Amino acid sequence: MVSLKLIESLFGGGCSQSVAAFPLRAVYMLSERQCDDAPVQLLISVPKKRFHHAVDRNRVKRQVREAYRQHKDLLCQVVPEGQRLLLAFIWLSDEHRPSKEVEGRIVSLMRRIAEKI
């Protein structure tokens, strides 16, 4: 997700919802889909406050991105036709976590989101 307008609507509007599974929080919202948009648009945020070094932030983002890539079908299948899901994963912990744990939390969050859609 690169559109500042979409990011503002996700975090600023009252239409978005949130679920958490420590060390992650997911904020999501359904919106109208344009003709060439993907059904799910993703944003990953790892605050500098949590990890001061870019290497550490990039490692966490890579873990989250890989877990999402492996299980993205959980969400793509449930998004209604003509709509798109705006999804943001926000890292909440100050510590690194094993990739298996991150993957488990991502799957948990995605299943909970799929149930609510």
N, CA, C and O atoms as CSV, one atom per row, in Angstrom:
chain,resi,resn,atom,element,x,y,z
A,1,MET,N,N,0.860,-1.157,0.000
A,1,MET,CA,C,0.000,0.000,0.000
A,1,MET,C,C,0.911,1.226,0.000
A,1,MET,O,O,1.691,1.424,0.932
A,2,VAL,N,N,0.813,2.034,-1.028
A,2,VAL,CA,C,1.685,3.189,-1.128
A,2,VAL,C,C,0.914,4.500,-1.130
A,2,VAL,O,O,1.519,5.570,-1.054
A,3,SER,N,N,-0.381,4.438,-1.213
A,3,SER,CA,C,-1.183,5.648,-1.291
A,3,SER,C,C,-1.381,6.245,0.101
A,3,SER,O,O,-1.907,5.590,1.001
A,4,LEU,N,N,-0.959,7.480,0.264
A,4,LEU,CA,C,-1.126,8.172,1.532
A,4,LEU,C,C,-2.606,8.321,1.863
A,4,LEU,O,O,-2.996,8.288,3.030
A,5,LYS,N,N,-3.415,8.483,0.841
A,5,LYS,CA,C,-4.855,8.611,1.023
A,5,LYS,C,C,-5.445,7.330,1.631
A,5,LYS,O,O,-6.285,7.393,2.529
A,6,LEU,N,N,-4.996,6.168,1.133
A,6,LEU,CA,C,-5.473,4.894,1.672
A,6,LEU,C,C,-5.003,4.690,3.112
A,6,LEU,O,O,-5.762,4.208,3.953
A,7,ILE,N,N,-3.776,5.050,3.389
A,7,ILE,CA,C,-3.225,4.902,4.740
A,7,ILE,C,C,-3.990,5.786,5.716
A,7,ILE,O,O,-4.308,5.361,6.827
A,8,GLU,N,N,-4.286,7.018,5.300
A,8,GLU,CA,C,-5.055,7.919,6.156
A,8,GLU,C,C,-6.464,7.400,6.395
A,8,GLU,O,O,-6.993,7.522,7.500
A,9,SER,N,N,-7.071,6.826,5.373
A,9,SER,CA,C,-8.423,6.284,5.558
A,9,SER,C,C,-8.400,5.070,6.486
A,9,SER,O,O,-9.344,4.858,7.247
A,10,LEU,N,N,-7.336,4.277,6.431
A,10,LEU,CA,C,-7.224,3.098,7.283
A,10,LEU,C,C,-7.046,3.486,8.745
A,10,LEU,O,O,-7.691,2.910,9.622
A,11,PHE,N,N,-6.178,4.459,9.016
A,11,PHE,CA,C,-5.878,4.822,10.396
A,11,PHE,C,C,-6.707,5.992,10.915
A,11,PHE,O,O,-6.882,6.128,12.126
A,12,GLY,N,N,-7.215,6.831,10.031
A,12,GLY,CA,C,-7.931,8.020,10.476
A,12,GLY,C,C,-9.430,7.850,10.552
A,12,GLY,O,O,-10.093,8.461,11.391
A,13,GLY,N,N,-9.969,7.013,9.670
A,13,GLY,CA,C,-11.414,6.852,9.630
A,13,GLY,C,C,-11.933,5.975,10.749
A,13,GLY,O,O,-11.171,5.259,11.398
A,14,GLY,N,N,-13.227,6.035,10.969
A,14,GLY,CA,C,-13.837,5.223,11.999
A,14,GLY,C,C,-14.288,3.865,11.474
A,14,GLY,O,O,-14.898,3.093,12.214
A,15,CYS,N,N,-13.999,3.563,10.217
A,15,CYS,CA,C,-14.465,2.315,9.594
A,15,CYS,C,C,-13.527,1.142,9.846
A,15,CYS,O,O,-13.923,-0.008,9.655
A,16,SER,N,N,-12.315,1.400,10.264
A,16,SER,CA,C,-11.344,0.316,10.412
A,16,SER,C,C,-11.549,-0.427,11.726
A,16,SER,O,O,-12.101,0.104,12.689
A,17,GLN,N,N,-11.085,-1.674,11.730
A,17,GLN,CA,C,-11.158,-2.513,12.920
A,17,GLN,C,C,-9.764,-3.024,13.236
A,17,GLN,O,O,-8.862,-2.961,12.401
A,18,SER,N,N,-9.598,-3.531,14.451
A,18,SER,CA,C,-8.272,-3.947,14.886
A,18,SER,C,C,-8.366,-5.255,15.671
A,18,SER,O,O,-9.309,-5.473,16.432
A,19,VAL,N,N,-7.377,-6.114,15.471
A,19,VAL,CA,C,-7.224,-7.330,16.275
A,19,VAL,C,C,-5.746,-7.445,16.643
A,19,VAL,O,O,-4.871,-6.972,15.917
A,20,ALA,N,N,-5.487,-8.079,17.778
A,20,ALA,CA,C,-4.104,-8.189,18.238
A,20,ALA,C,C,-3.792,-9.618,18.635
A,20,ALA,O,O,-4.639,-10.336,19.167
A,21,ALA,N,N,-2.561,-10.013,18.367
A,21,ALA,CA,C,-1.985,-11.272,18.835
A,21,ALA,C,C,-0.514,-10.954,19.070
A,21,ALA,O,O,0.285,-10.946,18.133
A,22,PHE,N,N,-0.162,-10.693,20.321
A,22,PHE,CA,C,1.175,-10.212,20.625
A,22,PHE,C,C,2.226,-11.102,19.978
A,22,PHE,O,O,2.147,-12.322,20.123
A,23,PRO,N,N,3.181,-10.563,19.289
A,23,PRO,CA,C,3.701,-9.205,19.223
A,23,PRO,C,C,3.186,-8.385,18.036
A,23,PRO,O,O,3.859,-7.448,17.606
A,24,LEU,N,N,2.012,-8.716,17.501
A,24,LEU,CA,C,1.497,-8.005,16.338
A,24,LEU,C,C,0.095,-7.478,16.592
A,24,LEU,O,O,-0.666,-8.034,17.384
A,25,ARG,N,N,-0.225,-6.395,15.901
A,25,ARG,CA,C,-1.583,-5.881,15.857
A,25,ARG,C,C,-1.938,-5.695,14.395
A,25,ARG,O,O,-1.122,-5.203,13.616
A,26,ALA,N,N,-3.138,-6.078,14.017
A,26,ALA,CA,C,-3.593,-5.913,12.638
A,26,ALA,C,C,-4.737,-4.912,12.623
A,26,ALA,O,O,-5.690,-5.022,13.396
A,27,VAL,N,N,-4.628,-3.938,11.735
A,27,VAL,CA,C,-5.693,-2.966,11.504
A,27,VAL,C,C,-6.169,-3.214,10.084
A,27,VAL,O,O,-5.358,-3.288,9.160
A,28,TYR,N,N,-7.478,-3.343,9.901
A,28,TYR,CA,C,-7.987,-3.681,8.576
A,28,TYR,C,C,-9.291,-2.951,8.286
A,28,TYR,O,O,-9.987,-2.483,9.187
A,29,MET,N,N,-9.596,-2.872,6.989
A,29,MET,CA,C,-10.792,-2.168,6.538
A,29,MET,C,C,-11.116,-2.619,5.122
A,29,MET,O,O,-10.211,-2.803,4.307
A,30,LEU,N,N,-12.387,-2.796,4.824
A,30,LEU,CA,C,-12.819,-3.082,3.464
A,30,LEU,C,C,-13.125,-1.771,2.758
A,30,LEU,O,O,-13.683,-0.856,3.364
A,31,SER,N,N,-12.770,-1.672,1.496
A,31,SER,CA,C,-13.093,-0.484,0.702
A,31,SER,C,C,-13.404,-0.920,-0.725
A,31,SER,O,O,-13.218,-2.081,-1.091
A,32,GLU,N,N,-13.874,0.019,-1.513
A,32,GLU,CA,C,-14.190,-0.298,-2.902
A,32,GLU,C,C,-12.921,-0.598,-3.674
A,32,GLU,O,O,-11.884,0.038,-3.481
A,33,ARG,N,N,-13.027,-1.580,-4.551
A,33,ARG,CA,C,-11.877,-2.023,-5.334
A,33,ARG,C,C,-11.899,-1.362,-6.708
A,33,ARG,O,O,-12.922,-1.355,-7.393
A,34,GLN,N,N,-10.763,-0.811,-7.095
A,34,GLN,CA,C,-10.611,-0.268,-8.435
A,34,GLN,C,C,-10.339,-1.419,-9.391
A,34,GLN,O,O,-10.057,-2.532,-8.946
A,35,CYS,N,N,-10.415,-1.178,-10.672
A,35,CYS,CA,C,-10.342,-2.258,-11.659
A,35,CYS,C,C,-9.029,-3.052,-11.617
A,35,CYS,O,O,-9.045,-4.264,-11.833
A,36,ASP,N,N,-7.911,-2.406,-11.348
A,36,ASP,CA,C,-6.631,-3.114,-11.405
A,36,ASP,C,C,-5.988,-3.337,-10.028
A,36,ASP,O,O,-4.806,-3.672,-9.950
A,37,ASP,N,N,-6.743,-3.158,-8.958
A,37,ASP,CA,C,-6.204,-3.342,-7.612
A,37,ASP,C,C,-6.160,-4.814,-7.203
A,37,ASP,O,O,-6.941,-5.636,-7.683
A,38,ALA,N,N,-5.242,-5.116,-6.320
A,38,ALA,CA,C,-5.181,-6.456,-5.726
A,38,ALA,C,C,-6.296,-6.568,-4.685
A,38,ALA,O,O,-6.727,-5.552,-4.141
A,39,PRO,N,N,-6.768,-7.780,-4.399
A,39,PRO,CA,C,-7.845,-7.920,-3.412
A,39,PRO,C,C,-7.412,-7.565,-1.985
A,39,PRO,O,O,-8.238,-7.159,-1.167
A,40,VAL,N,N,-6.121,-7.720,-1.690
A,40,VAL,CA,C,-5.601,-7.368,-0.369
A,40,VAL,C,C,-4.381,-6.476,-0.551
A,40,VAL,O,O,-3.457,-6.815,-1.289
A,41,GLN,N,N,-4.387,-5.331,0.129
A,41,GLN,CA,C,-3.218,-4.448,0.106
A,41,GLN,C,C,-2.640,-4.403,1.511
A,41,GLN,O,O,-3.368,-4.218,2.486
A,42,LEU,N,N,-1.332,-4.573,1.607
A,42,LEU,CA,C,-0.659,-4.799,2.885
A,42,LEU,C,C,0.312,-3.678,3.222
A,42,LEU,O,O,0.991,-3.137,2.350
A,43,LEU,N,N,0.363,-3.338,4.522
A,43,LEU,CA,C,1.333,-2.390,5.062
A,43,LEU,C,C,1.943,-3.046,6.292
A,43,LEU,O,O,1.220,-3.600,7.120
A,44,ILE,N,N,3.259,-2.990,6.420
A,44,ILE,CA,C,3.950,-3.548,7.579
A,44,ILE,C,C,4.714,-2.419,8.250
A,44,ILE,O,O,5.503,-1.721,7.612
A,45,SER,N,N,4.472,-2.246,9.545
A,45,SER,CA,C,5.109,-1.167,10.286
A,45,SER,C,C,5.865,-1.732,11.484
A,45,SER,O,O,5.300,-2.428,12.328
A,46,VAL,N,N,7.153,-1.413,11.536
A,46,VAL,CA,C,7.983,-1.761,12.685
A,46,VAL,C,C,8.584,-0.445,13.172
A,46,VAL,O,O,9.514,0.070,12.551
A,47,PRO,N,N,8.071,0.108,14.272
A,47,PRO,CA,C,8.495,1.435,14.716
A,47,PRO,C,C,9.969,1.508,15.125
A,47,PRO,O,O,10.527,0.568,15.690
A,48,LYS,N,N,10.565,2.636,14.824
A,48,LYS,CA,C,11.946,2.889,15.211
A,48,LYS,C,C,12.081,2.917,16.730
A,48,LYS,O,O,13.152,2.641,17.269
A,49,LYS,N,N,11.007,3.245,17.405
A,49,LYS,CA,C,10.993,3.243,18.867
A,49,LYS,C,C,11.259,1.835,19.420
A,49,LYS,O,O,11.856,1.692,20.487
A,50,ARG,N,N,10.816,0.796,18.697
A,50,ARG,CA,C,10.984,-0.589,19.139
A,50,ARG,C,C,12.370,-1.132,18.786
A,50,ARG,O,O,13.026,-1.763,19.615
A,51,PHE,N,N,12.810,-0.881,17.547
A,51,PHE,CA,C,14.129,-1.329,17.080
A,51,PHE,C,C,14.854,-0.130,16.487
A,51,PHE,O,O,14.428,0.420,15.471
A,52,HIS,N,N,15.935,0.266,17.114
A,52,HIS,CA,C,16.645,1.459,16.687
A,52,HIS,C,C,17.461,1.252,15.415
A,52,HIS,O,O,17.694,2.203,14.668
A,53,HIS,N,N,17.896,0.026,15.162
A,53,HIS,CA,C,18.727,-0.265,13.998
A,53,HIS,C,C,17.873,-0.739,12.834
A,53,HIS,O,O,16.984,-1.573,13.009
A,54,ALA,N,N,18.138,-0.212,11.649
A,54,ALA,CA,C,17.370,-0.569,10.457
A,54,ALA,C,C,17.477,-2.064,10.149
A,54,ALA,O,O,16.526,-2.664,9.647
A,55,VAL,N,N,18.618,-2.658,10.444
A,55,VAL,CA,C,18.815,-4.088,10.206
A,55,VAL,C,C,17.773,-4.898,10.983
A,55,VAL,O,O,17.206,-5.856,10.458
A,56,ASP,N,N,17.529,-4.510,12.221
A,56,ASP,CA,C,16.566,-5.218,13.059
A,56,ASP,C,C,15.138,-5.014,12.552
A,56,ASP,O,O,14.353,-5.961,12.514
A,57,ARG,N,N,14.803,-3.794,12.168
A,57,ARG,CA,C,13.466,-3.520,11.624
A,57,ARG,C,C,13.240,-4.296,10.337
A,57,ARG,O,O,12.160,-4.849,10.125
A,58,ASN,N,N,14.244,-4.340,9.482
A,58,ASN,CA,C,14.115,-5.056,8.211
A,58,ASN,C,C,13.948,-6.560,8.428
A,58,ASN,O,O,13.209,-7.219,7.695
A,59,ARG,N,N,14.624,-7.092,9.420
A,59,ARG,CA,C,14.495,-8.531,9.717
A,59,ARG,C,C,13.064,-8.867,10.122
A,59,ARG,O,O,12.497,-9.855,9.654
A,60,VAL,N,N,12.485,-8.050,10.988
A,60,VAL,CA,C,11.117,-8.287,11.444
A,60,VAL,C,C,10.143,-8.146,10.273
A,60,VAL,O,O,9.230,-8.958,10.121
A,61,LYS,N,N,10.335,-7.121,9.451
A,61,LYS,CA,C,9.450,-6.934,8.289
A,61,LYS,C,C,9.555,-8.122,7.333
A,61,LYS,O,O,8.555,-8.546,6.754
A,62,ARG,N,N,10.762,-8.655,7.169
A,62,ARG,CA,C,10.952,-9.814,6.302
A,62,ARG,C,C,10.215,-11.030,6.855
A,62,ARG,O,O,9.609,-11.783,6.093
A,63,GLN,N,N,10.259,-11.230,8.163
A,63,GLN,CA,C,9.552,-12.346,8.784
A,63,GLN,C,C,8.037,-12.217,8.572
A,63,GLN,O,O,7.372,-13.190,8.214
A,64,VAL,N,N,7.507,-11.036,8.790
A,64,VAL,CA,C,6.072,-10.806,8.636
A,64,VAL,C,C,5.667,-10.980,7.177
A,64,VAL,O,O,4.653,-11.613,6.884
A,65,ARG,N,N,6.449,-10.423,6.272
A,65,ARG,CA,C,6.142,-10.510,4.844
A,65,ARG,C,C,6.132,-11.959,4.360
A,65,ARG,O,O,5.260,-12.345,3.582
A,66,GLU,N,N,7.089,-12.759,4.812
A,66,GLU,CA,C,7.168,-14.159,4.402
A,66,GLU,C,C,5.989,-14.956,4.961
A,66,GLU,O,O,5.408,-15.779,4.253
A,67,ALA,N,N,5.634,-14.719,6.220
A,67,ALA,CA,C,4.490,-15.421,6.816
A,67,ALA,C,C,3.203,-15.057,6.080
A,67,ALA,O,O,2.365,-15.924,5.833
A,68,TYR,N,N,3.043,-13.797,5.732
A,68,TYR,CA,C,1.857,-13.374,4.978
A,68,TYR,C,C,1.848,-14.032,3.595
A,68,TYR,O,O,0.810,-14.516,3.145
A,69,ARG,N,N,2.983,-14.050,2.936
A,69,ARG,CA,C,3.064,-14.616,1.586
A,69,ARG,C,C,2.635,-16.084,1.572
A,69,ARG,O,O,1.941,-16.526,0.656
A,70,GLN,N,N,3.050,-16.826,2.580
A,70,GLN,CA,C,2.739,-18.248,2.623
A,70,GLN,C,C,1.263,-18.530,2.895
A,70,GLN,O,O,0.751,-19.584,2.517
A,71,HIS,N,N,0.581,-17.597,3.547
A,71,HIS,CA,C,-0.796,-17.852,3.971
A,71,HIS,C,C,-1.799,-16.826,3.451
A,71,HIS,O,O,-2.896,-16.717,3.997
A,72,LYS,N,N,-1.450,-16.075,2.413
A,72,LYS,CA,C,-2.335,-15.013,1.948
A,72,LYS,C,C,-3.654,-15.522,1.382
A,72,LYS,O,O,-4.611,-14.753,1.281
A,73,ASP,N,N,-3.729,-16.792,1.011
A,73,ASP,CA,C,-4.974,-17.356,0.492
A,73,ASP,C,C,-6.093,-17.329,1.533
A,73,ASP,O,O,-7.270,-17.308,1.173
A,74,LEU,N,N,-5.736,-17.331,2.818
A,74,LEU,CA,C,-6.744,-17.257,3.874
A,74,LEU,C,C,-7.613,-16.013,3.725
A,74,LEU,O,O,-8.810,-16.052,4.010
A,75,LEU,N,N,-7.022,-14.921,3.284
A,75,LEU,CA,C,-7.766,-13.665,3.135
A,75,LEU,C,C,-8.269,-13.435,1.721
A,75,LEU,O,O,-9.377,-12.934,1.532
A,76,CYS,N,N,-7.480,-13.789,0.741
A,76,CYS,CA,C,-7.858,-13.521,-0.654
A,76,CYS,C,C,-9.164,-14.216,-1.029
A,76,CYS,O,O,-9.932,-13.701,-1.842
A,77,GLN,N,N,-9.415,-15.374,-0.444
A,77,GLN,CA,C,-10.615,-16.138,-0.774
A,77,GLN,C,C,-11.886,-15.543,-0.182
A,77,GLN,O,O,-12.970,-15.761,-0.722
A,78,VAL,N,N,-11.780,-14.797,0.916
A,78,VAL,CA,C,-12.976,-14.308,1.597
A,78,VAL,C,C,-13.319,-12.854,1.288
A,78,VAL,O,O,-14.379,-12.377,1.693
A,79,VAL,N,N,-12.447,-12.145,0.583
A,79,VAL,CA,C,-12.733,-10.749,0.246
A,79,VAL,C,C,-13.864,-10.721,-0.790
A,79,VAL,O,O,-13.750,-11.356,-1.838
A,80,PRO,N,N,-14.958,-9.990,-0.508
A,80,PRO,CA,C,-16.087,-9.945,-1.442
A,80,PRO,C,C,-15.689,-9.352,-2.800
A,80,PRO,O,O,-14.789,-8.517,-2.896
A,81,GLU,N,N,-16.375,-9.804,-3.824
A,81,GLU,CA,C,-16.126,-9.302,-5.188
A,81,GLU,C,C,-16.403,-7.802,-5.236
A,81,GLU,O,O,-17.401,-7.334,-4.687
A,82,GLY,N,N,-15.534,-7.062,-5.880
A,82,GLY,CA,C,-15.707,-5.615,-6.009
A,82,GLY,C,C,-15.180,-4.831,-4.826
A,82,GLY,O,O,-15.298,-3.606,-4.800
A,83,GLN,N,N,-14.594,-5.515,-3.834
A,83,GLN,CA,C,-14.020,-4.823,-2.689
A,83,GLN,C,C,-12.579,-5.258,-2.492
A,83,GLN,O,O,-12.142,-6.284,-3.013
A,84,ARG,N,N,-11.850,-4.453,-1.726
A,84,ARG,CA,C,-10.471,-4.805,-1.387
A,84,ARG,C,C,-10.301,-4.665,0.115
A,84,ARG,O,O,-11.018,-3.910,0.773
A,85,LEU,N,N,-9.361,-5.389,0.630
A,85,LEU,CA,C,-9.056,-5.356,2.053
A,85,LEU,C,C,-7.764,-4.580,2.245
A,85,LEU,O,O,-6.722,-4.950,1.704
A,86,LEU,N,N,-7.837,-3.508,3.012
A,86,LEU,CA,C,-6.640,-2.759,3.395
A,86,LEU,C,C,-6.198,-3.323,4.736
A,86,LEU,O,O,-6.981,-3.355,5.686
A,87,LEU,N,N,-4.948,-3.768,4.820
A,87,LEU,CA,C,-4.464,-4.476,6.000
A,87,LEU,C,C,-3.109,-3.930,6.418
A,87,LEU,O,O,-2.206,-3.783,5.595
A,88,ALA,N,N,-2.973,-3.631,7.710
A,88,ALA,CA,C,-1.697,-3.157,8.247
A,88,ALA,C,C,-1.303,-4.033,9.430
A,88,ALA,O,O,-2.100,-4.243,10.344
A,89,PHE,N,N,-0.085,-4.538,9.413
A,89,PHE,CA,C,0.477,-5.263,10.549
A,89,PHE,C,C,1.436,-4.325,11.266
A,89,PHE,O,O,2.334,-3.757,10.646
A,90,ILE,N,N,1.247,-4.164,12.575
A,90,ILE,CA,C,2.087,-3.273,13.381
A,90,ILE,C,C,2.773,-4.108,14.454
A,90,ILE,O,O,2.118,-4.838,15.199
A,91,TRP,N,N,4.095,-3.995,14.528
A,91,TRP,CA,C,4.893,-4.756,15.493
A,91,TRP,C,C,4.839,-4.047,16.843
A,91,TRP,O,O,5.047,-2.836,16.906
A,92,LEU,N,N,4.564,-4.780,17.925
A,92,LEU,CA,C,4.384,-4.188,19.246
A,92,LEU,C,C,5.510,-4.486,20.236
A,92,LEU,O,O,5.601,-3.824,21.270
A,93,SER,N,N,6.360,-5.457,19.949
A,93,SER,CA,C,7.355,-5.913,20.912
A,93,SER,C,C,8.705,-5.226,20.717
A,93,SER,O,O,9.001,-4.693,19.647
A,94,ASP,N,N,9.508,-5.252,21.768
A,94,ASP,CA,C,10.869,-4.720,21.705
A,94,ASP,C,C,11.889,-5.815,21.400
A,94,ASP,O,O,13.083,-5.532,21.296
A,95,GLU,N,N,11.438,-7.049,21.258
A,95,GLU,CA,C,12.352,-8.174,21.078
A,95,GLU,C,C,12.077,-8.903,19.775
A,95,GLU,O,O,10.963,-8.878,19.251
A,96,HIS,N,N,13.110,-9.551,19.264
A,96,HIS,CA,C,12.938,-10.426,18.102
A,96,HIS,C,C,12.203,-11.684,18.541
A,96,HIS,O,O,12.299,-12.110,19.692
A,97,ARG,N,N,11.473,-12.266,17.607
A,97,ARG,CA,C,10.759,-13.522,17.857
A,97,ARG,C,C,11.159,-14.524,16.789
A,97,ARG,O,O,11.522,-14.131,15.681
A,98,PRO,N,N,11.100,-15.813,17.103
A,98,PRO,CA,C,11.397,-16.833,16.090
A,98,PRO,C,C,10.385,-16.759,14.943
A,98,PRO,O,O,9.232,-16.380,15.148
A,99,SER,N,N,10.821,-17.118,13.751
A,99,SER,CA,C,9.963,-17.040,12.574
A,99,SER,C,C,8.719,-17.906,12.713
A,99,SER,O,O,7.650,-17.515,12.243
A,100,LYS,N,N,8.825,-19.058,13.339
A,100,LYS,CA,C,7.673,-19.938,13.540
A,100,LYS,C,C,6.608,-19.255,14.401
A,100,LYS,O,O,5.414,-19.364,14.124
A,101,GLU,N,N,7.045,-18.557,15.436
A,101,GLU,CA,C,6.105,-17.846,16.308
A,101,GLU,C,C,5.421,-16.713,15.552
A,101,GLU,O,O,4.209,-16.527,15.666
A,102,VAL,N,N,6.197,-15.958,14.783
A,102,VAL,CA,C,5.630,-14.861,13.990
A,102,VAL,C,C,4.623,-15.423,12.998
A,102,VAL,O,O,3.537,-14.867,12.832
A,103,GLU,N,N,4.974,-16.515,12.341
A,103,GLU,CA,C,4.068,-17.132,11.370
A,103,GLU,C,C,2.773,-17.576,12.044
A,103,GLU,O,O,1.689,-17.375,11.496
A,104,GLY,N,N,2.875,-18.169,13.211
A,104,GLY,CA,C,1.689,-18.600,13.944
A,104,GLY,C,C,0.772,-17.441,14.294
A,104,GLY,O,O,-0.449,-17.554,14.191
A,105,ARG,N,N,1.358,-16.330,14.707
A,105,ARG,CA,C,0.554,-15.155,15.073
A,105,ARG,C,C,-0.094,-14.531,13.839
A,105,ARG,O,O,-1.240,-14.086,13.896
A,106,ILE,N,N,0.635,-14.498,12.728
A,106,ILE,CA,C,0.082,-13.956,11.480
A,106,ILE,C,C,-1.118,-14.801,11.039
A,106,ILE,O,O,-2.158,-14.255,10.671
A,107,VAL,N,N,-0.975,-16.119,11.076
A,107,VAL,CA,C,-2.066,-17.019,10.682
A,107,VAL,C,C,-3.270,-16.814,11.600
A,107,VAL,O,O,-4.411,-16.771,11.138
A,108,SER,N,N,-3.011,-16.687,12.897
A,108,SER,CA,C,-4.083,-16.453,13.859
A,108,SER,C,C,-4.840,-15.161,13.545
A,108,SER,O,O,-6.071,-15.143,13.532
A,109,LEU,N,N,-4.100,-14.090,13.296
A,109,LEU,CA,C,-4.722,-12.808,12.968
A,109,LEU,C,C,-5.517,-12.891,11.664
A,109,LEU,O,O,-6.630,-12.373,11.572
A,110,MET,N,N,-4.941,-13.539,10.670
A,110,MET,CA,C,-5.611,-13.630,9.374
A,110,MET,C,C,-6.896,-14.450,9.475
A,110,MET,O,O,-7.888,-14.110,8.831
A,111,ARG,N,N,-6.898,-15.502,10.257
A,111,ARG,CA,C,-8.119,-16.305,10.446
A,111,ARG,C,C,-9.197,-15.498,11.147
A,111,ARG,O,O,-10.369,-15.569,10.776
A,112,ARG,N,N,-8.806,-14.726,12.164
A,112,ARG,CA,C,-9.775,-13.897,12.884
A,112,ARG,C,C,-10.354,-12.822,11.979
A,112,ARG,O,O,-11.543,-12.516,12.057
A,113,ILE,N,N,-9.519,-12.249,11.121
A,113,ILE,CA,C,-10.001,-11.227,10.180
A,113,ILE,C,C,-10.955,-11.870,9.180
A,113,ILE,O,O,-12.004,-11.305,8.870
A,114,ALA,N,N,-10.595,-13.059,8.671
A,114,ALA,CA,C,-11.433,-13.753,7.696
A,114,ALA,C,C,-12.802,-14.073,8.276
A,114,ALA,O,O,-13.796,-14.010,7.554
A,115,GLU,N,N,-12.884,-14.411,9.550
A,115,GLU,CA,C,-14.164,-14.693,10.181
A,115,GLU,C,C,-15.047,-13.448,10.271
A,115,GLU,O,O,-16.269,-13.538,10.156
A,116,LYS,N,N,-14.421,-12.283,10.479
A,116,LYS,CA,C,-15.177,-11.050,10.658
A,116,LYS,C,C,-15.615,-10.401,9.358
A,116,LYS,O,O,-16.517,-9.564,9.357
A,117,ILE,N,N,-14.989,-10.777,8.254
A,117,ILE,CA,C,-15.335,-10.159,6.967
A,117,ILE,C,C,-16.660,-10.692,6.467
A,117,ILE,O,O,-17.123,-10.292,5.399
